[in-house]
């Protein structure tokens, strides 16, 4: 409880002793003082909304007020979630009451715990569990670069996605890029392990008047790793170009991760052609439609989970 | 009690309490199933009087089984339940009473547990359906194949709650079932059947206890009744002990961990839902003839003998030089009480007492220390002496700090060990051990005489060390090579594999999965403060609040013990917190509890549904009632959160954690419901009312005529059962409004089953004997009760007096050991002869495979008795050759000899063989004797048993010494 409003409440009660006695009778046996003070404020503030409440008697409107106060207290202190209409109403009623962050419930809801493991999340833990650093490639010169990753991911459920026509839109660009990469690799002596893959990819993309965007996420912050994978250190890098996903790589640091991702991306260009396709993949515990670059070989394994998702919010 | 670990702990510590069930399987003849005659003697060589079924333990696995596909509709579920009961009846074969109790409305104290179970179940079901849908799409996209989705309604297991239509149906079906069996099954002919359905308030097992308790308290009770209670809950053990009946046995499904479960999508076994690939089913057997067989064995049952547990406890609890006379029965009650600290359905367990950490042993040793000081026992007849409890709690409190530290250490050590093990497993490319020493293979027929194995463990150790050395050599060589490659850089050590430092370390070899953060850190100083801050959100200084928690917990302990010994003291009381206090907080508790509120009433069934269901299960409720769960303007909307927090509380999985659900405010619930009560239809009104137990008997039961007479005279007052008609059972009979009457048809509620054209059963309402309110049920052994024979090896057993100790494996100490008759030996001899050329020794294990037993007709005590069993040593083994000649008159070829394992090996292998040989001679004699007199004795109906039959009949005098001819004969190597 913030002292400021708490002080107001006690002052108010000292001026209205008949109310004080009544409101004390509403305290529950198992309620801690702190929780009670907060709930008391909620009750007193909203008393006027239910004009039929008479101190000393119980009636339906009092029960409704009590119920609302409990909904609010359960949400704040116990970590319960209620259907949206109920939450909206309660939040409105609780406006102005301040509760210390530290006093709030620290436990995760069932959905969060379960969703983090092997099951699909019902409600995915938002930003706090996967704080994400976002950087665009070092040579972000081209203004056409479409990618913009907001520092904190939007917590809203992922609804928007790429339009069905998007693959066709992007295909011509990647045909050009395919040629550029092919020539570049020829001049570099063919695809091999000893190349600076990122440099090759970057110069090719830039020669096509676009830029590579890299998103780095520390491995430990990725929510839906396969159960067997328990490595904690290191960085994971995801490469996209014009919102199209090209590859993911892992390394001890960002540089190594980026190099690995570039290598993966260049592998796609080893085929006879590249195609942009819509594909389902995991993103923060949910399944989303993503734009991905593929070679013509049938993919054996599923795609790694996406680290960024440029098709929501501002797109 | 929701403590699965308790049973595991108990059966490990006291292995002899477990006896595997012998079950007679029904046979098929020309495609017709021959029903088993359960009026025949019990193949377990014991006769039970009363069988009690805690039906919820049957309903759940039958309606949503975990190891097989779920039944398609309600009818199939009912049939599954009937079959399950039949199976139990066949194993136990009660001779007097069958009591079926379905959970009714539970006391308020249980409500929060029920709430959290149902809220969780509802969420899990939705998640599973989602996941299934997603995987389905995924698999189809990848071109996989899945069997078409069966069109069936998702079964919401939450409907197994009193007040729902499902439960109402179930009660109807059970009435039909009882009428059918009483009419058609000879084993049921003289049984009195009690049905306590969901409309009777109280948890199933506690309704059963109430029945037993009240019967014991009336003078006509037979103190030597042999009770058998079916159910898997650990608290049945407590309840059974609390009755102080000398003959009490619990039957439950054998717990087999890690049973394979079929994939929820394609129904195949071998992978989980998330790994489903949607590939075509593999053929089972050459022509797919085993397609429908489940690879695991059928669920087996075990008996848990409480009389043996009492023997164990007597040894453990007996204290010499007490300042007061030692009373074993009282100390059992104290033991039961202390088990409640470790966990029960009504209170969270104390944070420092964890059953896996030997909490009960710790408590017992503290108890034995403290009881000298307390001057008496902790409890009496279910009433707690708080002063003495405080002493125990304080003693636990002293150790608390160390317990938490040790817990952390153990945890760390465990992690370390697992890591090491993983590493070792990875490193183990070479042999894990090298075969050497006495286990090294030796040529058959060589010159060396076979030597008995000596000190096998040591040899095994040597072999392992040898293997290690081999591994180390390899590592050393590798590191040397690496050193040469890397020049001067010295390797870290041979154990630190070189591949570990590569850039692309595989993800698997890092250790832990992401672990939940533990803010309380009980192992660090200041734990108490942090615990209260984190769990209760109060400061260390808030003494008052802490006292409140302790007071509630103390009330809880009193309530629970009273519940077990006297029945429900208050329907209203509950523990209003999510966590328990520390043992060290139990200070000055003497005056914290006086008595419970008198005259409380249970909820009505539909009211209780409102209290335990999440909004998602609202479809089981009338519309206007349901609206109270979702309407933002409802005055009880706060009871129904969508999602709720789970505090893992140091555990790993969500289902182990504490569900932080709000508690129900009874006043507000009732107030809100008064508004919607008028909306109930008459049918719903009927479902919402409290019902009564019903008793059924068949026509040949002496009570039958009495009941028929009551119906004829239409007496509307309750009538006492004359005790002599029903083995001394008493109670009040009231006419049933829709009775099942003899010679009337009973309509089948399940379309799959036929109507009974002319039932010979009669049913009437039954009420347990009533006692005045202040009556205290005494927790004592009744006068006239005869204690069963001891089973455990006496502490002062000397080999010299009576030879080696022979452990008792079944109920009967003088059990007839299995023998083969002559024709069996001929068959065997034939097979041995025909197989010996090619397969040699191999035919032995093959024979043994499908035979469970080690010379007994009970399956071997595989899981629970490990290491405990020793084959009886014969003092004087007869010459081998001789007995064989005796057994095989047709003289097998002499080259046979090496095939028999060497008798010196003592353990497995040879045993069955020469045993069988030896038994042959005696078996023959037995057969002869049997031919004279014994033969007929078990075909005839066992003599009608009257009440006060001498007890020893069960164990020795019943004269079913020889097994009935239909039995399986088990023997093995």
Interface residues (C-beta under 8 A of the other chain):
Chain A: X28 X29 X30 X32 X33 X34 X35 X58 X60 X63 X64 X66 X67 X68 X70 X71 X74 X77 X78 X79 X80 X81 X82 X83 X85 X86 X89 X103 X105 X106 X107 X108 X109 X110 X111 X113 X114 X117 X118 X119 X120 X122 X123 X220 X225 X227 X228 X229 X230 X231 X232 X233 X250 X251 X252 X256 X280 X287
Chain B: X120 X123 X126 X127 X130 X131 X134 X138 X141 X274 X503 X504 X505 X506 X507 X508 X510 X511 X512 X513 X514 X516 X519 X534 X536 X537 X538 X542 X545 X548 X552 X576 X577 X615 X630 X632 X633 X634 X635 X636 X637 X638 X640 X641 X642 X643 X644 X645 X646 X647 X648 X654 X657 X659 X660 X661 X662 X663 X665 X667 X668 X671 X672 X675
